[in-house]
Amino acid sequence: MPSASSEQDRTLVEQALAGEEEAFAQLFSKYHRGIAFHVARMVPAQTSVEDLVQEIFIKAFTSLPSYSQEYAFSTWLYRIATNHVIDYLRKKKIPTFSIDQPPSPGEEEQRYEIPDTTYRPDRHIMASQQRNILEEAIEKLPPKYKRVIIMRHKQEMSYEEIARALELPLGTVKAHIFRARQLLYKYLRDRRDEM
């Protein structure tokens, strides 16, 4: 017999799939702290846990239609969190090059040519184009989402500072930022060929 919490999750998932934002916000609120704690245990101290948590919830809610109710929602969500953090850590790994090879016989000095895999002559143009597309995406957001995204990412305000400035509950600010990021992700995904 499913627990009351699992039944509540099942109902909220169905409501979220039907487009009810409040159900979406309730799931976010219910699991936010646990997912943040889970992520914090897996990443280095200087990592922005809150940004990873936001990305995890975006990934979870965009994948919600594929969620199978034969599993507990919490199990499914924690699996997404774990996989996302593992992917994040893999991407952050710096490519390495071994210089521990002994010199060849009769050779006093060993020279290494280390390729610059990061050099792209068009990177400034590409970065400018990406910025323009991102700005365009932000401009298309509904005002309540646009406002919080600008405060969070351009003005670098904390969630708490945004909540105070807008006189909104902290949970509402987090939900608005989450929803804004979700809309931006969808917009940017649709235009990824241009980036």
Backbone as ProteinMPNN parsed JSONL, in Angstrom:
{"seq_chain_A": "MPSASSEQDRTLVEQALAGEEEAFAQLFSKYHRGIAFHVARMVPAQTSVEDLVQEIFIKAFTSLPSYSQEYAFSTWLYRIATNHVIDYLRKKKIPTFSIDQPPSPGEEEQRYEIPDTTYRPDRHIMASQQRNILEEAIEKLPPKYKRVIIMRHKQEMSYEEIARALELPLGTVKAHIFRARQLLYKYLRDRRDEM", "coords_chain_A": {"N_chain_A": [[0.852, -1.196, 0.0], [0.717, 2.144, -0.986], [2.366, 4.937, 0.6], [1.03, 7.828, 2.375], [2.426, 10.068, 1.598], [3.46, 9.253, -0.88], [1.093, 8.95, -2.292], [0.198, 11.567, -2.276], [2.235, 12.705, -3.828], [1.735, 11.384, -6.262], [-0.748, 12.485, -6.966], [-0.037, 15.196, -7.18], [1.812, 15.067, -9.285], [0.151, 14.274, -11.391], [-1.493, 16.539, -11.519], [0.431, 18.495, -12.133], [1.233, 17.599, -14.641], [-1.075, 18.167, -15.95], [-0.825, 20.819, -16.226], [-0.99, 22.501, -14.029], [0.424, 24.958, -12.258], [0.715, 25.358, -9.514], [0.797, 22.808, -8.379], [3.191, 21.898, -9.368], [4.883, 23.738, -8.078], [4.462, 22.902, -5.457], [5.581, 20.319, -5.414], [8.222, 20.996, -5.919], [8.773, 22.553, -3.635], [8.398, 20.627, -1.632], [10.477, 18.766, -2.076], [12.804, 20.21, -2.375], [14.692, 20.905, -0.274], [15.72, 18.371, 0.53], [16.845, 17.417, -1.881], [18.761, 19.394, -2.289], [20.455, 18.942, -0.093], [21.328, 16.358, -0.725], [22.709, 16.853, -3.137], [24.699, 18.618, -2.203], [26.289, 16.922, -0.705], [27.618, 15.575, -2.653], [29.177, 17.233, -4.264], [32.056, 19.463, -4.74], [32.951, 21.91, -2.209], [32.888, 24.635, -3.098], [31.083, 24.712, -5.152], [28.077, 25.82, -6.752], [25.413, 24.869, -5.249], [22.679, 25.463, -5.258], [22.156, 26.288, -7.897], [22.639, 23.896, -9.276], [20.595, 22.356, -8.151], [18.353, 23.689, -9.146], [18.692, 23.137, -11.887], [18.372, 20.378, -11.823], [15.677, 20.123, -11.047], [14.49, 21.331, -13.252], [15.214, 19.508, -15.242], [13.89, 17.248, -14.241], [11.177, 18.049, -14.293], [10.79, 18.595, -16.978], [11.016, 16.07, -17.902], [8.886, 14.849, -16.821], [6.561, 13.752, -18.191], [7.524, 11.242, -18.902], [7.757, 9.883, -16.562], [7.231, 7.008, -14.639], [4.636, 5.674, -12.77], [4.979, 3.384, -11.346], [7.156, 3.503, -9.816], [8.352, 5.195, -6.883], [7.912, 8.693, -6.722], [9.852, 10.2, -5.415], [12.106, 8.501, -5.469], [12.621, 8.38, -8.188], [13.164, 11.101, -8.687], [15.463, 11.536, -7.083], [17.219, 9.836, -8.393], [17.497, 11.144, -10.838], [18.73, 13.46, -9.865], [21.166, 12.433, -8.858], [22.329, 11.382, -11.233], [22.534, 13.751, -12.72], [24.362, 15.277, -11.223], [26.604, 13.616, -11.392], [27.099, 13.767, -14.164], [27.64, 16.512, -14.298], [30.024, 16.668, -12.738], [31.704, 15.103, -14.304], [31.883, 16.68, -16.613], [33.249, 18.849, -15.605], [35.747, 17.919, -15.212], [39.125, 18.368, -15.804], [40.912, 18.022, -18.793], [43.755, 15.91, -18.876], [47.338, 15.449, -19.2], [49.955, 13.307, -19.447], [53.208, 13.75, -18.219], [55.134, 12.135, -17.331], [56.747, 10.409, -18.682], [59.809, 8.749, -19.221], [62.907, 10.267, -20.391], [64.048, 9.696, -23.752], [66.667, 7.348, -24.612], [69.898, 8.841, -24.613], [68.928, 11.356, -24.959], [68.828, 14.523, -23.685], [66.993, 16.454, -23.011], [63.553, 16.585, -22.795], [60.95, 17.503, -24.868], [57.681, 18.748, -24.873], [54.801, 19.093, -26.749], [51.997, 20.616, -26.056], [48.751, 20.395, -26.954], [46.464, 23.062, -27.659], [43.394, 22.73, -26.868], [41.308, 24.339, -26.45], [41.274, 26.579, -28.023], [39.523, 28.604, -30.201], [39.049, 30.3, -33.069], [36.753, 31.683, -33.735], [35.433, 32.157, -31.401], [34.698, 34.539, -30.059], [32.8, 35.697, -31.715], [30.871, 33.668, -31.687], [30.253, 33.644, -28.945], [29.155, 36.178, -28.672], [26.898, 35.92, -30.314], [25.526, 33.921, -28.913], [25.014, 35.297, -26.532], [23.278, 37.26, -27.499], [21.081, 35.696, -28.335], [20.341, 34.627, -25.878], [19.64, 36.98, -24.489], [17.474, 37.735, -26.032], [15.772, 35.612, -25.463], [15.328, 36.049, -22.714], [13.999, 38.49, -22.84], [11.581, 37.666, -23.896], [10.323, 36.385, -21.848], [7.584, 36.06, -19.508], [6.663, 38.958, -17.555], [6.883, 38.579, -14.653], [8.655, 36.451, -14.434], [10.837, 37.255, -15.933], [11.764, 39.418, -14.451], [12.754, 38.212, -12.037], [14.786, 36.569, -13.035], [16.585, 38.407, -14.127], [17.307, 39.76, -11.792], [18.523, 37.677, -10.367], [20.574, 36.609, -12.09], [21.791, 38.706, -13.546], [22.031, 40.877, -11.819], [23.023, 39.504, -9.754], [21.812, 38.818, -7.306], [20.919, 37.253, -4.191], [18.613, 34.558, -3.486], [17.159, 35.174, -1.231], [17.51, 37.966, -1.055], [16.154, 38.769, -3.353], [13.573, 37.945, -2.716], [13.04, 39.666, -0.557], [13.255, 42.19, -1.831], [11.178, 42.084, -3.693], [9.086, 41.597, -2.096], [8.013, 39.008, -1.731], [7.204, 35.584, -0.908], [9.908, 33.341, -0.114], [9.785, 30.782, -1.272], [8.099, 31.237, -3.453], [9.682, 32.909, -5.011], [11.786, 31.137, -5.639], [10.325, 29.232, -7.089], [9.47, 30.826, -9.244], [11.934, 31.487, -10.42], [12.804, 28.958, -11.103], [10.785, 28.205, -12.952], [11.199, 30.194, -14.869], [13.784, 29.538, -15.747], [13.214, 27.102, -16.852], [11.572, 27.835, -19.021], [13.432, 29.383, -20.448], [15.317, 27.408, -21.042], [13.819, 25.761, -22.753], [13.328, 27.541, -24.868], [15.969, 28.092, -25.712], [16.817, 25.526, -26.363], [15.219, 25.021, -28.58], [16.442, 26.717, -30.339], [19.011, 25.834, -30.668], [20.549, 25.16, -32.901], [21.4, 27.543, -33.898], [23.306, 28.389, -32.232]], "CA_chain_A": [[0.0, 0.0, 0.0], [1.538, 3.354, -1.032], [2.248, 5.838, 1.741], [0.269, 9.065, 2.134], [3.323, 10.962, 0.866], [3.499, 8.778, -2.268], [-0.203, 9.265, -2.89], [0.207, 13.019, -2.497], [3.109, 12.919, -4.991], [1.032, 10.897, -7.453], [-1.765, 13.489, -7.295], [0.648, 16.413, -7.62], [2.383, 14.799, -10.608], [-0.956, 14.321, -12.351], [-1.906, 17.942, -11.651], [1.506, 19.2, -12.832], [1.139, 17.193, -16.042], [-2.25, 18.848, -16.505], [-0.483, 22.228, -16.391], [-1.238, 23.291, -12.821], [1.705, 25.45, -11.728], [0.752, 25.228, -8.054], [1.225, 21.433, -8.09], [4.606, 21.943, -9.7], [5.529, 24.477, -6.982], [4.388, 22.086, -4.233], [6.597, 19.263, -5.521], [9.506, 21.682, -5.765], [8.898, 22.919, -2.226], [8.49, 19.401, -0.824], [11.731, 18.035, -2.264], [13.941, 21.116, -2.565], [15.704, 20.796, 0.783], [16.344, 17.045, 0.461], [17.693, 17.348, -3.08], [19.909, 20.284, -2.043], [21.344, 18.232, 0.831], [21.871, 15.248, -1.504], [23.684, 17.43, -4.074], [25.806, 19.2, -1.425], [27.169, 15.833, -0.269], [28.306, 14.994, -3.804], [29.986, 18.186, -5.028], [33.027, 20.242, -3.949], [32.349, 22.964, -1.386], [32.691, 25.924, -3.765], [30.084, 24.564, -6.207], [26.775, 26.425, -6.479], [24.437, 23.797, -5.059], [21.332, 25.924, -5.633], [22.03, 26.259, -9.353], [22.501, 22.492, -9.656], [19.251, 21.928, -7.741], [17.427, 24.254, -10.135], [18.848, 22.373, -13.127], [17.792, 19.053, -11.58], [14.221, 20.235, -11.102], [14.123, 21.587, -14.655], [15.332, 18.232, -15.942], [12.826, 16.367, -13.755], [9.848, 18.464, -14.729], [10.661, 18.438, -18.426], [10.915, 14.63, -18.126], [7.715, 14.359, -16.082], [5.689, 12.862, -18.96], [8.087, 9.887, -18.989], [7.784, 9.294, -15.222], [6.35, 5.848, -14.469], [4.127, 5.661, -11.396], [5.302, 2.142, -10.642], [8.228, 3.881, -8.893], [8.061, 6.368, -6.052], [8.388, 9.928, -7.35], [11.098, 10.612, -4.748], [13.189, 7.649, -5.972], [12.863, 8.852, -9.559], [13.761, 12.433, -8.597], [16.821, 11.398, -6.554], [18.024, 9.217, -9.448], [17.811, 12.241, -11.763], [19.699, 14.324, -9.177], [22.457, 11.741, -8.833], [22.871, 11.338, -12.591], [22.88, 15.11, -13.143], [25.594, 15.67, -10.538], [27.692, 12.826, -11.987], [27.379, 14.4, -15.461], [28.261, 17.814, -14.002], [31.392, 16.434, -12.28], [32.469, 14.62, -15.461], [32.135, 17.811, -17.503], [34.195, 19.758, -14.955], [37.074, 17.3, -15.145], [40.07, 19.003, -16.72], [41.702, 17.026, -19.526], [45.128, 15.857, -18.371], [48.376, 15.011, -20.121], [51.032, 12.769, -18.63], [54.58, 14.146, -18.576], [55.986, 11.256, -16.53], [57.512, 9.495, -19.529], [61.258, 8.997, -19.091], [63.52, 10.73, -21.649], [64.588, 8.647, -24.631], [68.129, 7.195, -24.394], [70.754, 9.798, -25.295], [68.239, 12.64, -25.082], [68.952, 15.219, -22.414], [65.819, 17.275, -22.715], [62.321, 16.105, -23.42], [60.033, 18.608, -25.158], [56.295, 18.339, -25.068], [53.888, 20.028, -27.402], [50.671, 20.403, -25.48], [47.792, 21.063, -27.847], [45.462, 23.944, -27.065], [42.091, 22.23, -27.34], [40.276, 25.337, -26.153], [41.338, 27.713, -28.938], [38.565, 28.676, -31.309], [39.177, 31.657, -33.582], [35.447, 32.334, -33.839], [34.743, 32.086, -30.103], [34.118, 35.837, -29.7], [31.574, 35.841, -32.516], [29.902, 32.698, -31.158], [29.821, 34.106, -27.616], [28.269, 37.32, -28.888], [25.64, 35.4, -30.851], [24.85, 33.23, -27.817], [24.497, 36.33, -25.625], [22.116, 37.886, -28.144], [19.961, 34.756, -28.29], [19.918, 34.558, -24.483], [18.946, 38.239, -24.193], [16.185, 37.647, -26.723], [14.962, 34.663, -24.693], [14.937, 36.723, -21.466], [13.0, 39.513, -23.191], [10.31, 37.015, -24.217], [9.733, 35.811, -20.629], [6.548, 36.867, -18.839], [7.32, 39.933, -16.657], [7.234, 38.098, -13.301], [9.811, 35.564, -14.555], [11.938, 38.075, -16.451], [12.25, 40.234, -13.337], [13.578, 37.432, -11.099], [15.982, 36.091, -13.737], [17.511, 39.543, -14.194], [17.821, 40.009, -10.433], [19.38, 36.569, -9.956], [21.736, 36.35, -12.931], [22.485, 39.914, -13.99], [22.362, 41.669, -10.637], [23.64, 38.537, -8.84], [21.173, 38.87, -5.985], [20.58, 35.948, -3.629], [17.175, 34.277, -3.478], [16.594, 35.907, -0.103], [17.478, 39.386, -1.425], [15.08, 38.94, -4.331], [12.31, 37.817, -1.974], [12.842, 40.914, 0.196], [13.06, 43.3, -2.756], [9.875, 41.967, -4.359], [8.096, 41.314, -1.055], [7.406, 37.72, -2.069], [7.755, 34.471, -0.131], [11.103, 32.747, -0.701], [9.359, 29.655, -2.109], [7.559, 31.784, -4.704], [10.835, 33.373, -5.79], [12.455, 29.948, -6.171], [9.455, 28.648, -8.113], [9.504, 31.708, -10.414], [13.238, 31.322, -11.069], [12.771, 27.618, -11.694], [9.913, 28.246, -14.132], [11.875, 31.043, -15.861], [14.877, 28.752, -16.317], [12.598, 26.07, -17.68], [11.16, 28.495, -20.263], [14.655, 29.729, -21.171], [15.887, 26.157, -21.551], [13.01, 25.344, -23.9], [13.576, 28.492, -25.952], [17.336, 27.897, -26.198], [16.871, 24.205, -26.991], [14.603, 25.16, -29.901], [17.316, 27.522, -31.208], [20.393, 25.391, -30.465], [21.285, 25.122, -34.176], [21.935, 28.877, -34.171], [24.29, 28.728, -31.2]], "C_chain_A": [[0.892, 1.251, 0.0], [1.3, 4.243, 0.187], [1.434, 7.068, 1.357], [1.115, 10.044, 1.316], [3.383, 10.568, -0.607], [2.204, 9.092, -2.993], [-0.301, 10.756, -3.2], [1.059, 13.341, -3.73], [2.397, 12.526, -6.283], [-0.005, 11.925, -7.925], [-1.115, 14.755, -7.838], [1.262, 16.246, -9.009], [1.294, 14.886, -11.67], [-1.411, 15.763, -12.591], [-0.856, 18.751, -12.417], [1.482, 18.866, -14.322], [-0.05, 17.848, -16.739], [-2.015, 20.359, -16.622], [-0.72, 23.099, -15.174], [0.1, 23.679, -12.186], [1.825, 25.263, -10.218], [1.216, 23.828, -7.652], [2.727, 21.307, -8.308], [5.388, 22.611, -8.557], [5.531, 23.66, -5.692], [5.411, 20.956, -4.259], [7.999, 19.848, -5.322], [9.762, 21.987, -4.289], [9.123, 21.692, -1.338], [9.878, 18.759, -0.898], [12.977, 18.913, -2.353], [15.044, 20.893, -1.536], [16.447, 19.459, 0.717], [17.279, 16.91, -0.725], [18.936, 18.228, -2.888], [20.931, 19.605, -1.127], [22.065, 17.098, 0.097], [22.978, 15.754, -2.442], [24.912, 17.932, -3.317], [26.794, 18.128, -0.961], [28.024, 15.295, -1.415], [29.29, 15.932, -4.504], [30.988, 18.904, -4.136], [32.362, 21.452, -3.295], [32.046, 24.246, -2.138], [31.631, 25.874, -4.872], [28.764, 25.215, -5.794], [25.705, 25.341, -6.438], [23.068, 24.235, -5.557], [21.137, 25.91, -7.144], [21.88, 24.821, -9.855], [21.104, 21.97, -9.315], [18.219, 22.443, -8.735], [17.486, 23.454, -11.432], [18.222, 20.987, -12.993], [16.274, 19.111, -11.669], [13.742, 20.544, -12.524], [14.143, 20.272, -15.423], [14.187, 17.294, -15.532], [11.473, 16.772, -14.328], [9.692, 18.459, -16.248], [10.546, 16.961, -18.789], [9.667, 14.028, -17.476], [6.793, 13.458, -16.915], [6.215, 11.431, -19.062], [8.154, 9.187, -17.624], [6.777, 8.149, -15.133], [5.933, 5.752, -13.006], [4.335, 4.329, -10.681], [6.449, 2.363, -9.652], [7.783, 5.075, -8.062], [8.648, 7.593, -6.747], [9.725, 10.338, -6.738], [12.29, 9.8, -5.255], [13.608, 8.116, -7.362], [13.605, 10.19, -9.547], [15.208, 12.355, -8.092], [17.752, 10.738, -7.572], [18.429, 10.286, -10.476], [18.878, 13.143, -11.144], [21.093, 13.701, -9.197], [23.102, 11.744, -10.21], [23.31, 12.727, -13.067], [24.192, 15.56, -12.501], [26.788, 14.894, -11.108], [28.086, 13.426, -13.343], [28.108, 15.731, -15.265], [29.734, 17.625, -13.62], [32.274, 15.931, -13.427], [32.844, 15.773, -16.38], [33.183, 18.757, -16.925], [35.609, 19.197, -14.924], [37.973, 17.899, -16.21], [40.843, 17.918, -17.455], [43.163, 17.067, -19.055], [46.056, 15.258, -19.41], [49.541, 14.538, -19.261], [52.388, 13.243, -19.134], [55.585, 13.294, -17.797], [56.791, 10.271, -17.364], [59.002, 9.783, -19.362], [61.823, 9.469, -20.43], [64.044, 9.535, -22.455], [66.085, 8.534, -24.392], [68.913, 8.201, -25.24], [70.122, 11.175, -25.448], [68.266, 13.33, -23.729], [67.674, 15.948, -22.032], [64.615, 16.718, -23.473], [61.402, 17.297, -23.637], [58.648, 18.046, -25.4], [55.534, 19.456, -25.747], [52.504, 19.716, -26.849], [49.657, 21.143, -26.338], [46.812, 21.932, -27.066], [44.104, 23.534, -27.63], [40.979, 23.245, -27.111], [40.246, 26.472, -27.163], [40.317, 27.57, -30.059], [38.613, 30.102, -31.831], [37.856, 32.41, -33.629], [34.716, 32.44, -32.504], [34.089, 33.404, -29.701], [32.811, 36.068, -30.446], [30.491, 34.924, -31.973], [29.364, 33.153, -29.804], [28.862, 35.27, -27.75], [26.904, 36.869, -29.39], [24.842, 34.699, -29.749], [24.254, 34.229, -26.824], [23.245, 36.976, -26.198], [20.888, 36.99, -28.09], [19.432, 34.645, -26.864], [19.147, 35.818, -24.09], [17.549, 38.24, -24.815], [15.235, 36.728, -25.953], [14.458, 35.312, -23.397], [13.851, 37.751, -21.74], [11.617, 38.902, -23.441], [9.625, 36.405, -22.982], [8.576, 36.683, -20.138], [7.214, 37.762, -17.792], [7.731, 39.384, -15.292], [8.446, 37.167, -13.326], [11.044, 36.34, -15.021], [12.596, 38.851, -15.31], [13.172, 39.43, -12.423], [14.852, 36.9, -11.751], [17.027, 37.207, -13.825], [18.124, 39.803, -12.821], [18.815, 38.925, -10.014], [20.678, 36.514, -10.765], [22.456, 37.59, -13.439], [22.914, 40.758, -12.799], [22.992, 40.813, -9.538], [23.109, 38.645, -7.416], [20.883, 37.452, -5.51], [19.062, 35.772, -3.686], [16.487, 35.092, -2.371], [16.477, 37.403, -0.411], [16.356, 39.679, -2.42], [13.729, 38.904, -3.628], [12.011, 39.105, -1.201], [12.51, 42.075, -0.74], [11.67, 43.281, -3.4], [8.727, 41.728, -3.379], [7.277, 40.073, -1.399], [7.963, 36.644, -1.144], [8.945, 33.846, -0.875], [10.739, 31.602, -1.641], [8.818, 30.121, -3.453], [8.684, 32.26, -5.603], [11.55, 32.182, -6.424], [11.634, 29.31, -7.281], [9.476, 29.497, -9.392], [10.83, 31.56, -11.165], [13.305, 29.962, -11.757], [11.966, 27.626, -12.986], [10.554, 29.092, -15.243], [13.001, 30.273, -16.537], [14.333, 27.669, -17.241], [12.18, 26.661, -19.035], [12.377, 28.884, -21.107], [15.285, 28.493, -21.803], [15.144, 25.701, -22.797], [13.282, 26.246, -25.104], [14.963, 28.257, -26.566], [17.5, 26.538, -26.874], [16.306, 24.277, -28.409], [15.499, 25.914, -30.877], [18.778, 27.056, -31.147], [21.21, 25.326, -31.762], [21.924, 26.474, -34.491], [23.074, 29.241, -33.224], [25.617, 28.008, -31.426]], "O_chain_A": [[1.732, 1.406, 0.886], [0.197, 4.3, 0.731], [1.179, 7.32, 0.179], [0.598, 10.756, 0.455], [3.361, 11.431, -1.485], [2.214, 9.458, -4.169], [-0.813, 11.155, -4.245], [0.662, 14.147, -4.572], [2.452, 13.251, -7.276], [-0.126, 12.199, -9.119], [-1.575, 15.323, -8.829], [1.237, 17.174, -9.817], [1.488, 15.496, -12.721], [-1.681, 16.156, -13.726], [-1.201, 19.59, -13.249], [1.686, 19.741, -15.163], [-0.04, 18.058, -17.952], [-2.898, 21.093, -17.065], [-0.657, 24.324, -15.276], [0.813, 22.832, -11.648], [2.92, 25.036, -9.705], [1.956, 23.682, -6.679], [3.434, 20.682, -7.517], [6.425, 22.105, -8.127], [6.489, 23.718, -4.921], [6.04, 20.665, -3.242], [8.842, 19.26, -4.645], [10.841, 21.708, -3.767], [9.934, 21.721, -0.413], [10.391, 18.267, 0.106], [14.093, 18.396, -2.401], [16.206, 20.714, -1.9], [17.672, 19.425, 0.834], [18.373, 16.36, -0.603], [20.036, 17.842, -3.282], [22.135, 19.689, -1.367], [23.267, 16.901, 0.276], [24.05, 15.155, -2.526], [26.042, 17.697, -3.745], [27.99, 18.391, -0.838], [29.036, 14.635, -1.18], [30.147, 15.473, -5.259], [30.809, 18.96, -2.919], [31.342, 21.949, -3.771], [31.041, 24.895, -1.85], [31.321, 26.906, -5.467], [28.381, 25.167, -4.625], [25.162, 24.948, -7.471], [22.369, 23.46, -6.209], [20.06, 25.555, -7.622], [21.084, 24.558, -10.756], [20.504, 21.231, -10.095], [17.31, 21.709, -9.123], [16.449, 23.13, -12.012], [17.613, 20.482, -13.936], [15.652, 18.251, -12.293], [12.69, 20.058, -12.94], [13.21, 19.959, -16.163], [13.59, 16.629, -16.379], [10.713, 15.924, -14.795], [8.576, 18.333, -16.752], [10.038, 16.625, -19.859], [9.431, 12.824, -17.58], [6.284, 12.473, -16.381], [5.437, 10.503, -19.285], [8.562, 8.028, -17.541], [5.614, 8.304, -15.506], [6.778, 5.75, -12.112], [3.913, 4.166, -9.536], [6.691, 1.538, -8.771], [6.941, 5.866, -8.489], [9.75, 7.536, -7.295], [10.629, 10.772, -7.452], [13.372, 10.353, -5.45], [14.796, 8.229, -7.664], [14.556, 10.387, -10.303], [16.082, 13.04, -8.622], [18.943, 11.046, -7.61], [19.576, 10.319, -10.923], [19.824, 13.543, -11.823], [22.077, 14.369, -9.516], [24.282, 12.068, -10.347], [24.334, 12.863, -13.736], [25.036, 16.16, -13.167], [27.866, 15.461, -11.284], [29.273, 13.574, -13.635], [29.067, 16.036, -15.974], [30.598, 18.343, -14.123], [33.449, 16.289, -13.513], [33.97, 15.848, -16.87], [33.923, 19.395, -17.674], [36.562, 19.923, -14.64], [37.616, 17.931, -17.387], [41.371, 16.998, -16.831], [43.728, 18.143, -18.863], [45.613, 14.638, -20.377], [50.053, 15.296, -18.437], [52.684, 13.151, -20.325], [56.741, 13.683, -17.627], [57.45, 9.389, -16.813], [59.41, 10.945, -19.363], [61.292, 9.121, -21.485], [64.429, 8.508, -21.896], [66.719, 9.517, -24.009], [68.631, 8.388, -26.423], [70.74, 12.072, -26.02], [67.781, 12.783, -22.738], [67.328, 16.038, -20.854], [64.697, 16.426, -24.666], [61.104, 18.027, -22.692], [58.473, 17.012, -26.044], [55.623, 20.619, -25.354], [51.922, 18.673, -27.147], [49.695, 22.369, -26.439], [46.389, 21.585, -25.963], [43.723, 23.94, -28.728], [39.842, 23.033, -27.531], [39.298, 27.257, -27.172], [40.263, 26.56, -30.76], [38.252, 31.03, -31.107], [37.84, 33.639, -33.57], [33.531, 32.769, -32.464], [33.034, 33.396, -29.068], [31.84, 36.572, -29.881], [29.34, 35.331, -31.814], [28.164, 33.059, -29.544], [27.869, 35.348, -27.028], [25.874, 37.376, -28.945], [23.625, 34.862, -29.662], [23.14, 34.042, -26.334], [22.272, 37.212, -25.482], [19.781, 37.462, -27.829], [18.221, 34.575, -26.654], [18.112, 35.729, -23.43], [16.579, 38.686, -24.203], [14.049, 37.025, -25.808], [13.296, 35.143, -23.028], [12.897, 37.875, -20.973], [10.6, 39.558, -23.219], [8.48, 35.96, -23.064], [8.585, 37.899, -20.33], [8.222, 37.373, -17.202], [8.823, 39.693, -14.816], [9.188, 37.097, -12.347], [12.155, 36.1, -14.549], [13.821, 38.928, -15.217], [14.253, 39.901, -12.069], [15.886, 36.793, -11.091], [18.216, 36.966, -13.619], [19.327, 40.039, -12.709], [19.829, 39.219, -9.381], [21.76, 36.387, -10.192], [23.648, 37.515, -13.737], [24.024, 41.29, -12.771], [23.438, 41.335, -8.517], [23.866, 38.572, -6.449], [20.633, 36.557, -6.318], [18.326, 36.733, -3.908], [15.39, 35.621, -2.553], [15.476, 38.034, -0.074], [15.693, 40.713, -2.334], [12.851, 39.723, -3.904], [10.875, 39.58, -1.189], [11.593, 42.851, -0.473], [11.064, 44.329, -3.621], [7.561, 41.664, -3.767], [6.046, 40.079, -1.367], [9.081, 36.779, -0.646], [8.981, 33.828, -2.106], [11.337, 31.473, -2.709], [9.051, 29.478, -4.476], [8.652, 32.045, -6.814], [11.883, 32.214, -7.609], [12.183, 28.894, -8.301], [9.498, 28.952, -10.496], [10.85, 31.512, -12.395], [13.811, 29.849, -12.874], [12.422, 27.107, -14.005], [10.461, 28.744, -16.421], [13.159, 30.341, -17.756], [14.923, 27.363, -18.278], [12.414, 26.047, -20.077], [12.362, 28.736, -22.329], [15.73, 28.527, -22.95], [15.763, 25.301, -23.783], [13.447, 25.764, -26.225], [15.111, 28.228, -27.788], [18.241, 26.415, -27.849], [16.849, 23.667, -29.33], [15.35, 25.781, -32.092], [19.681, 27.799, -31.531], [22.436, 25.427, -31.721], [22.88, 26.544, -35.263], [23.727, 30.271, -33.392], [26.554, 28.182, -30.647]]}, "name": "protein", "num_of_chains": 1, "seq": "MPSASSEQDRTLVEQALAGEEEAFAQLFSKYHRGIAFHVARMVPAQTSVEDLVQEIFIKAFTSLPSYSQEYAFSTWLYRIATNHVIDYLRKKKIPTFSIDQPPSPGEEEQRYEIPDTTYRPDRHIMASQQRNILEEAIEKLPPKYKRVIIMRHKQEMSYEEIARALELPLGTVKAHIFRARQLLYKYLRDRRDEM"}
